[in-house]
Amino acid sequence: MGSNSYQWRDPNVGTILQPDGWVLSRRISARTSGQQWLASDESSGTEVIIYFPSPAMVKDEVLLDEWIRRSIRIGKESSPVFQRLLGVVSSGVEWPFAVIQSIEGLDLNHFRLSLENRMIPLSQLKGWLAPVCQALDKAHVEKRVHGSFSPESLVLNKEGEIRVRYHGWLALFRELEQRAEQGVSSAMPVAYQSPQQLDGRLARSSDDIYSFAATLFELVSSQPPFVSGDILHQIRQVDADSLQERLEALGEDPARVPDSLAAAVCRCLSKKPAKRFQTLTAFWKAAWSQKAVKSELSEPLADMTKESEAIAPPKPVPVTRSQPKLPMAKIPNIVPDAGAEEGEIPADEASPYLPVPKSMNEKRFGVVFLLTVLVVMVAVGFLVDRYRDINAVGDSSEVEAVSYTHLRA
């Protein structure tokens, strides 16, 4: 069906969409020019999001064709970590639309606000975001990028796992809407965009890495890297504060952030893509180096029971050395050492559950004790040998005396 054949009618609550019979229930806020609605299948109770592209985009046959083709490619993403674009309906309908998986839960910024101190423990973030790093790296290898990563993208679901919203499709819809509206920007947050995205370049894996670091910066400090003044200029030209500097400026304890994490985030916020980590796996491993162990052990996990009733409380999870787990999250190993068994912890990877190294005094005591045992053993051996020599000499003298007496007789 050509774009001229479509007829736009404002959808209403209760409108049934063919061919699958989705029933529109309510319109939801969206950072797109096109409308987004929550819809459900009355027979199964399944909920989805319906996206109707803007009239300006549908009227442009070239953009419409590109939207359909690129949306279908994004729909091939199969990782359970990402919110999926389930399909595009463009034939036999009054207006084309996309069907998107619906994810229930709290984004991590709202979860942070539910905590008494407004700070998510670093150990909890470490466990939650490790699978996200792995999933994004796998998508990058397959030439798929998120393109609009922010704290709003990270959702804590009822099972206590992190799911990533908007993967690929939101950036695509915004891009095509901008082109259809001749450069008029739809609402999109700039605080998490890289300098290259601000310049209008298509999103790449290096941009996801920048946005991931900017998102983590806010989750740890409560603010994005740049918050006031000419933010666009700062993103392009000004170096961001370190996490520790920002926490100190906000009156928080900068010591809660290990140097390794602060340095890794700072590197990912570099203006030039070549200076950033090339994978999120490498970034995550560097962020939680051995320097972070002490901080991780001393920081308690957040009380999940105080949040919204929409999120289930954490379930106790057994912790072993071979497969460490944190409450509310599954933490697979990020980059195993060469030759390591699957699920085995690399020797150089920090973990809050590894034994704390012995103190120097304990080591010295062990060395002294070992030396003392060796000295005693040598001394006993010497005395035993000496005793045997004396007995041997006495026996020899008696034999010689008897023989001499016998000769004289």
KEFI-702496 format. One record per residue (C-alpha): residue number from 1; residue in one letter; x, y, z. Coordinates in Angstrom, 2 decimals. Layout:
<mivos>
   num   residuo        px        py        pz
   NUM         A         X         Y         Z
...
</mivos>
This chain:
<mivos>
   num   residuo        px        py        pz
     1         M      0.00      0.00      0.00
     2         G      1.40      3.40     -0.99
     3         S      1.70      6.23      1.49
     4         N     -1.05      8.14     -0.32
     5         S     -3.50      5.32      0.47
     6         Y     -3.27      5.78      4.23
     7         Q     -5.94      7.80      6.03
     8         W     -5.16      9.12      9.49
     9         R     -7.86      9.02     12.12
    10         D     -7.22      9.94     15.72
    11         P     -7.31      6.68     17.68
    12         N     -9.53      6.40     20.74
    13         V     -9.72      4.15     23.77
    14         G    -11.30      0.90     22.70
    15         T    -10.17      1.10     19.06
    16         I     -9.41     -2.39     17.73
    17         L     -6.41     -2.75     15.44
    18         Q     -6.39     -5.39     12.76
    19         P     -5.19     -7.98     11.94
    20         D     -4.23     -9.10     15.48
    21         G     -7.08     -7.46     17.36
    22         W     -5.06     -5.24     19.71
    23         V     -7.39     -3.04     21.77
    24         L     -6.11      0.46     22.61
    25         S     -6.43      1.19     26.34
    26         R     -4.67      4.52     26.91
    27         R     -2.24      6.93     25.31
    28         I      1.16      7.13     26.93
    29         S      3.69      9.95     26.99
    30         A      6.45      9.56     24.47
    31         R      9.51     11.40     23.20
    32         T      8.37     11.04     19.63
    33         S      6.16     13.04     17.31
    34         G      4.18      9.91     16.53
    35         Q      1.64      8.68     19.04
    36         Q      2.25      5.79     21.43
    37         W     -0.58      3.79     22.97
    38         L     -0.82      0.96     25.44
    39         A     -2.87     -1.89     23.95
    40         S     -3.85     -5.37     25.02
    41         D     -5.04     -8.69     23.70
    42         E     -8.32     -9.31     25.53
    43         S     -8.08    -13.08     25.10
    44         S     -4.59    -13.50     26.56
    45         G     -4.23    -10.30     28.58
    46         T     -0.90     -9.54     26.90
    47         E     -0.01     -5.84     26.81
    48         V      2.05     -4.13     24.11
    49         I      2.92     -0.62     22.98
    50         I      1.56      0.60     19.66
    51         Y      3.49      3.31     17.82
    52         F      1.78      5.32     15.08
    53         P      4.33      7.24     12.96
    54         S      3.71     10.94     12.39
    55         P      1.76     12.07      9.31
    56         A      4.84     13.88      8.00
    57         M      6.80     10.63      7.98
    58         V      4.04      8.50      6.46
    59         K      3.46     10.97      3.62
    60         D      7.14     10.65      2.58
    61         E      7.29      7.32      0.74
    62         V     11.09      7.13      0.97
    63         L     11.11      7.65      4.75
    64         L      8.18      5.30      5.22
    65         D      9.95      2.54      3.30
    66         E     13.13      3.12      5.33
    67         W     11.13      3.01      8.59
    68         I      9.61     -0.36      7.65
    69         R     12.91     -1.93      6.52
    70         R     15.00     -0.74      9.45
    71         S     12.27     -1.57     11.98
    72         I     12.13     -5.15     10.68
    73         R     15.90     -5.45     11.13
    74         I     15.70     -4.13     14.70
    75         G     12.95     -6.66     15.36
    76         K     15.44     -9.48     14.79
    77         E     17.06     -8.67     18.14
    78         S     16.49    -11.70     20.36
    79         S     18.26    -10.88     23.64
    80         P     15.86    -11.10     26.63
    81         V     17.64     -8.08     28.15
    82         F     16.22     -5.71     25.54
    83         Q     12.70     -4.44     24.94
    84         R     11.83     -5.92     21.55
    85         L     10.17     -4.39     18.53
    86         L      7.76     -7.22     17.73
    87         G      6.70     -6.18     14.25
    88         V      5.41     -3.59     11.79
    89         V      1.94     -3.66     10.22
    90         S      1.71     -1.68      6.97
    91         S     -0.64     -3.65      4.69
    92         G     -4.43     -3.75      4.84
    93         V     -4.69     -1.06      7.52
    94         E     -5.80      2.58      7.53
    95         W     -2.49      3.68      9.12
    96         P      0.79      1.79      9.60
    97         F      1.94      1.00     13.12
    98         A      4.64     -0.81     15.05
    99         V      4.05     -3.30     17.88
   100         I      6.55     -3.08     20.74
   101         Q      7.00     -5.25     23.81
   102         S      5.70     -3.65     27.02
   103         I      7.95     -3.77     30.11
   104         E      6.54     -3.09     33.56
   105         G      8.67     -1.81     36.39
   106         L     10.60      1.17     37.73
   107         D     13.41      2.85     35.87
   108         L     16.54      3.09     38.00
   109         N     16.22      6.82     38.61
   110         H     12.79      6.34     40.17
   111         F     14.07      3.33     42.10
   112         R     16.92      5.52     43.41
   113         L     14.37      8.08     44.60
   114         S     12.59      5.37     46.58
   115         L     15.72      4.83     48.72
   116         E     16.21      6.76     51.93
   117         N     19.63      8.16     50.98
   118         R     18.80      8.35     47.24
   119         M     21.91      6.28     46.46
   120         I     21.92      2.82     44.89
   121         P     24.75      0.76     46.44
   122         L     27.62      0.23     44.02
   123         S     27.59     -3.52     44.62
   124         Q     23.96     -3.62     43.46
   125         L     24.70     -1.62     40.33
   126         K     27.61     -3.90     39.59
   127         G     25.40     -6.96     39.64
   128         W     22.50     -5.42     37.77
   129         L     24.44     -3.86     34.90
   130         A     26.95     -6.62     34.15
   131         P     24.44     -8.54     31.95
   132         V     23.52     -5.25     30.24
   133         C     27.16     -4.70     29.27
   134         Q     27.36     -8.18     27.81
   135         A     24.11     -7.82     25.86
   136         L     25.09     -4.43     24.43
   137         D     28.50     -5.72     23.36
   138         K     26.87     -8.65     21.59
   139         A     24.46     -6.28     19.83
   140         H     27.36     -4.03     18.79
   141         V     29.13     -7.00     17.19
   142         E     25.94     -7.55     15.17
   143         K     25.97     -3.86     14.16
   144         R     22.97     -2.95     16.33
   145         V     23.17      0.07     18.62
   146         H     20.82      1.45     21.24
   147         G     21.26      5.07     20.22
   148         S     19.32      6.71     23.08
   149         F     20.67      5.24     26.32
   150         S     19.72      7.04     29.57
   151         P     18.64      6.17     33.14
   152         E     15.09      5.94     31.82
   153         S     16.23      3.04     29.61
   154         L     17.06      0.82     32.59
   155         V     13.97     -0.80     34.12
   156         L     13.82     -2.99     37.22
   157         N     11.06     -5.53     36.57
   158         K      8.98     -7.63     38.97
   159         E     11.51    -10.46     38.88
   160         G     14.24     -8.12     40.12
   161         E     16.11     -8.10     36.82
   162         I     17.19     -5.17     34.66
   163         R     15.61     -4.78     31.24
   164         V     16.69     -2.19     28.65
   165         R     13.95     -0.14     27.00
   166         Y     14.04      1.63     23.63
   167         H     16.83     -0.54     22.19
   168         G     17.40      0.74     18.66
   169         W     13.82      1.63     17.80
   170         L     13.45      4.91     19.68
   171         A     16.60      6.39     18.10
   172         L     15.36      5.25     14.67
   173         F     11.91      6.78     15.11
   174         R     13.39     10.08     16.31
   175         E     15.85     10.22     13.43
   176         L     13.19      9.65     10.76
   177         E     10.79     12.10     12.42
   178         Q     13.48     14.78     12.40
   179         R     14.12     14.18      8.72
   180         A     10.39     14.26      7.93
   181         E      9.95     17.49      9.88
   182         Q     12.99     19.08      8.23
   183         G     15.28     19.07     11.23
   184         V     12.74     20.02     13.88
   185         S     13.88     17.96     16.87
   186         S     11.44     15.82     18.77
   187         A     11.94     15.81     22.53
   188         M     15.14     13.90     23.28
   189         P     17.52     14.32     26.23
   190         V     20.92     15.72     25.27
   191         A     22.61     15.16     28.64
   192         Y     23.47     11.57     27.72
   193         Q     24.39     12.10     24.05
   194         S     27.96     12.04     22.81
   195         P     29.48     15.00     20.92
   196         Q     29.20     12.96     17.73
   197         Q     25.45     12.45     18.18
   198         L     24.99     16.17     18.83
   199         D     26.70     16.79     15.49
   200         G     24.03     14.68     13.80
   201         R     26.05     11.55     13.06
   202         L     24.37      8.17     13.10
   203         A     24.77      6.40     16.43
   204         R     27.61      3.90     16.76
   205         S     28.82      1.59     19.50
   206         S     31.18      4.32     20.81
   207         D     28.13      6.55     21.35
   208         D     26.40      3.83     23.38
   209         I     29.54      3.55     25.51
   210         Y     29.52      7.32     26.14
   211         S     25.80      7.29     27.00
   212         F     26.20      4.27     29.28
   213         A     28.95      6.10     31.21
   214         A     26.85      9.29     31.45
   215         T     23.94      7.20     32.73
   216         L     26.13      5.49     35.33
   217         F     27.49      8.90     36.34
   218         E     23.94     10.00     37.22
   219         L     23.00      6.76     38.98
   220         V     26.06      7.08     41.24
   221         S     26.09     10.85     41.83
   222         S     22.39     11.77     41.23
   223         Q     23.35     14.15     38.37
   224         P     24.42     13.71     34.74
   225         P     27.94     14.91     33.85
   226         F     26.70     18.37     32.72
   227         V     23.70     19.99     34.43
   228         S     23.73     23.76     33.91
   229         G     24.89     26.47     31.56
   230         D     25.52     25.79     27.88
   231         I     25.26     22.00     28.05
   232         L     25.76     21.49     24.31
   233         H     29.03     23.44     24.43
   234         Q     30.19     21.57     27.52
   235         I     29.50     18.15     25.99
   236         R     31.58     19.11     22.95
   237         Q     34.40     21.08     24.59
   238         V     34.55     20.84     28.41
   239         D     35.86     17.91     30.44
   240         A     33.34     16.60     32.96
   241         D     34.02     16.46     36.69
   242         S     35.13     13.13     38.05
   243         L     32.57     11.17     40.04
   244         Q     34.48     11.90     43.22
   245         E     34.63     15.64     42.51
   246         R     30.90     15.75     41.83
   247         L     30.03     13.83     45.01
   248         E     32.21     16.14     47.08
   249         A     30.57     19.21     45.50
   250         L     27.16     17.77     46.41
   251         G     28.20     17.17     50.02
   252         E     28.39     13.40     49.64
   253         D     31.26     11.11     50.59
   254         P     33.60     10.81     47.57
   255         A     35.34      7.83     49.16
   256         R     32.36      5.60     48.32
   257         V     33.53      5.61     44.69
   258         P     36.72      3.62     44.02
   259         D     39.40      5.27     41.90
   260         S     39.09      2.54     39.27
   261         L     35.40      3.30     38.69
   262         A     35.94      7.07     38.53
   263         A     38.81      6.67     36.05
   264         A     36.88      4.25     33.83
   265         V     33.82      6.55     33.64
   266         C     36.05      9.54     32.90
   267         R     37.68      7.68     30.01
   268         C     34.30      6.75     28.51
   269         L     33.25     10.43     28.60
   270         S     36.18     11.41     26.36
   271         K     35.25     13.72     23.51
   272         K     36.97     11.53     20.91
   273         P     35.63      7.99     20.37
   274         A     39.14      6.54     19.99
   275         K     39.99      7.48     23.58
   276         R     37.01      5.61     25.04
   277         F     36.91      1.94     25.89
   278         Q     36.08      0.04     22.72
   279         T     33.72     -2.39     24.49
   280         L     31.54     -2.16     27.58
   281         T     33.03     -5.44     28.77
   282         A     36.48     -3.83     28.91
   283         F     35.01     -0.78     30.65
   284         W     33.19     -2.88     33.25
   285         K     36.24     -4.99     34.03
   286         A     38.42     -1.88     34.48
   287         A     35.76     -0.16     36.61
   288         W     35.70     -3.00     39.15
   289         S     39.41     -3.74     39.45
   290         Q     41.01     -4.98     42.69
   291         K     41.00     -1.43     44.05
   292         A     37.22     -1.61     44.37
   293         V     37.08     -4.69     46.60
   294         K     37.27     -2.86     49.94
   295         S     34.52     -0.42     48.98
   296         E     32.30     -3.21     47.70
   297         L     32.60     -5.24     50.90
   298         S     31.75     -2.35     53.17
   299         E     28.62     -1.12     51.38
   300         P     25.24     -2.77     52.18
   301         L     22.65     -3.53     49.53
   302         A     19.56     -1.37     49.20
   303         D     16.43     -2.43     51.05
   304         M     14.22     -3.45     48.15
   305         T     11.13     -3.79     50.35
   306         K     10.76      0.00     50.64
   307         E     10.13      0.62     46.97
   308         S      6.90      0.56     45.02
   309         E      4.62     -2.43     45.36
   310         A      5.06     -2.96     41.64
   311         I      8.49     -4.44     42.34
   312         A      8.79     -7.74     44.16
   313         P     11.11     -8.01     47.19
   314         P     14.45     -9.74     46.67
   315         K     14.68    -13.49     46.94
   316         P     17.59    -15.07     48.84
   317         V     20.19    -16.33     46.41
   318         P     22.98    -18.74     47.44
   319         V     26.44    -17.33     46.87
   320         T     29.39    -19.51     45.86
   321         R     32.90    -18.73     44.77
   322         S     32.43    -20.31     41.35
   323         Q     29.32    -18.32     40.47
   324         P     28.83    -15.14     42.55
   325         K     25.35    -13.65     42.69
   326         L     23.85    -10.54     44.21
   327         P     20.24    -10.17     45.37
   328         M     17.90     -9.10     42.59
   329         A     20.44     -9.73     39.83
   330         K     22.27    -12.44     37.94
   331         I     25.96    -11.72     37.54
   332         P     27.69    -13.82     34.90
   333         N     31.42    -13.41     34.44
   334         I     32.28    -10.63     32.03
   335         V     35.61    -11.71     30.51
   336         P     36.93    -15.07     31.73
   337         D     40.66    -15.69     31.77
   338         A     42.03    -17.79     28.93
   339         G     41.45    -21.45     29.67
   340         A     39.04    -20.81     32.54
   341         E     36.03    -23.06     32.92
   342         E     32.63    -21.54     32.14
   343         G     31.23    -19.84     35.25
   344         E     34.65    -19.73     36.95
   345         I     35.87    -16.45     38.43
   346         P     39.04    -15.08     36.78
   347         A     41.91    -14.80     39.19
   348         D     42.32    -11.07     38.65
   349         E     38.62    -10.15     38.83
   350         A     37.43     -8.38     41.95
   351         S     34.42     -9.75     43.78
   352         P     32.82     -8.62     47.01
   353         Y     32.51    -12.26     48.04
   354         L     36.15    -13.31     47.62
   355         P     38.08    -13.86     50.90
   356         V     39.78    -10.77     52.25
   357         P     43.62    -11.08     51.96
   358         K     45.46    -11.83     55.22
   359         S     47.04     -8.92     57.00
   360         M     50.82     -8.40     56.98
   361         N     51.08     -9.31     60.70
   362         E     49.43    -12.69     60.09
   363         K     51.84    -13.37     57.23
   364         R     54.88    -12.48     59.39
   365         F     53.67    -14.71     62.21
   366         G     53.38    -17.64     59.81
   367         V     56.91    -17.14     58.50
   368         V     58.41    -16.89     62.02
   369         F     56.52    -19.99     63.16
   370         L     57.78    -21.99     60.17
   371         L     61.40    -20.94     60.76
   372         T     61.13    -21.87     64.45
   373         V     59.90    -25.36     63.59
   374         L     62.79    -25.84     61.16
   375         V     65.39    -24.75     63.75
   376         V     63.98    -27.13     66.38
   377         M     63.99    -30.02     63.90
   378         V     67.66    -29.36     62.98
   379         A     68.67    -29.13     66.65
   380         V     66.94    -32.41     67.55
   381         G     68.58    -34.15     64.61
   382         F     72.01    -32.88     65.69
   383         L     71.55    -34.12     69.28
   384         V     70.41    -37.55     68.14
   385         D     73.46    -37.96     65.89
   386         R     75.78    -36.82     68.71
   387         Y     74.28    -39.35     71.13
   388         R     74.81    -42.17     68.67
   389         D     78.48    -41.19     68.15
   390         I     79.19    -41.26     71.93
   391         N     77.69    -44.74     72.34
   392         A     79.65    -46.01     69.41
   393         V     82.96    -44.78     70.92
   394         G     82.23    -46.40     74.32
   395         D     81.54    -49.82     72.76
   396         S     84.81    -49.67     70.79
   397         S     86.93    -48.93     73.92
   398         E     85.54    -51.97     75.75
   399         V     86.40    -54.27     72.84
   400         E     89.96    -52.94     72.63
   401         A     90.52    -53.37     76.42
   402         V     89.36    -56.99     76.38
   403         S     91.61    -57.83     73.43
   404         Y     94.69    -56.23     75.03
   405         T     94.14    -58.14     78.30
   406         H     93.80    -61.41     76.38
   407         L     97.11    -60.79     74.54
   408         R     98.98    -60.06     77.74
   409         A     97.72    -63.28     79.25
</mivos>
